[in-house]
Amino acid sequence: DGDCLQLGIGGIPNAICEELKNKKDLGLHSEMVSDGVVDLIKSGVINNSKKQTHKGVTILTFAFGTKKLFDFMDNNPAIEMHPVEYVNHPVEIAKNDNMVSINSCIQVDLLGQVVSDTIGLRQFSGVGGQVDFVRGATLSKGGRSIMAMPSTTKHDTISKIVPTITENSAITTPRNDVNYIVTEYGIAQLKGQTLKNRARALINIAHPNFRDELKAEYKRRFNEDF
């Protein structure tokens, strides 16, 4: 209750919105939003009452959704759109206490490096404001950043937690910026952890089908059994 959120687009942010209906006094300061926030604002779950800046107002740069979202935003004084260089500035983000950034990613290696926009040399999506909000949330009093993702892709045939990132992929969020990684199997808190503890935490939230190969890499890398 009382946290200020940044949410992206896609299935995970919309699923998160469904799970926030019993929360109170949430704020919203986000580069973008989709349909999932409409019901939360209408119900008063998101009311921005605890924010330190733009109290009572949702702050965005752009929105992407259906007519439901755009009709709700049209001439709505509780929503303000500002330039990206303001909304995404880590210092501006950090002015709100208890800032929680929630983003997704393509791949995480056992060091905790996050890849969100490339697959090898292929550009898959944009970087967006991920790094801006991760750093803004880190600077925020009581803030934290979350990378939320399913543990696999392609019908459980490819693990998103890997020994090393795919060759030629670009690192989006460096390992020293990463705080929480979340999959359907649990939570890995990486901030300030050793390489060994990072690997152990990530293996524990990987899909069971891939844990043996990750444990083998752990043994090879650290010269001890998992």
HELIX and SHEET records of a PDB file:
HELIX    1   1 GLY A   11  GLU A   18  1                                   8    
HELIX    2   2 GLY A   36  LYS A   42  1                                   7    
HELIX    3   3 LYS A   67  MET A   73  1                                   7    
HELIX    4   4 VAL A   84  VAL A   87  1                                   4    
HELIX    5   5 PRO A   90  ALA A   94  1                                   5    
HELIX    6   6 GLN A  130  LEU A  139  1                                  10    
HELIX    7   7 LEU A  195  ASN A  204  1                                  10    
HELIX    8   8 PRO A  208  PHE A  222  1                                  15    
SHEET    1   A 8 ILE A  79  MET A  81  0                                        
SHEET    2   A 8 THR A  58  ALA A  63  1                                        
SHEET    3   A 8 GLY A  27  VAL A  33  1                                        
SHEET    4   A 8 CYS A   4  LEU A   7  1                                        
SHEET    5   A 8 MET A  99  ASN A 103  1                                        
SHEET    6   A 8 ARG A 144  ALA A 148  1                                        
SHEET    7   A 8 TYR A 180  THR A 183  1                                        
SHEET    8   A 8 GLY A 186  GLN A 189 -1                                        
SHEET    1   B 3 VAL A 114  VAL A 115  0                                        
SHEET    2   B 3 GLN A 107  ASP A 109 -1                                        
SHEET    3   B 3 ILE A 161  VAL A 162  1                                        
SHEET    1   C 2 THR A 118  ILE A 119  0                                        
SHEET    2   C 2 ARG A 122  GLN A 123 -1                                        
SHEET    1   D 2 THR A 152  THR A 153  0                                        
SHEET    2   D 2 ILE A 158  SER A 159 -1                                        
END                                                                             
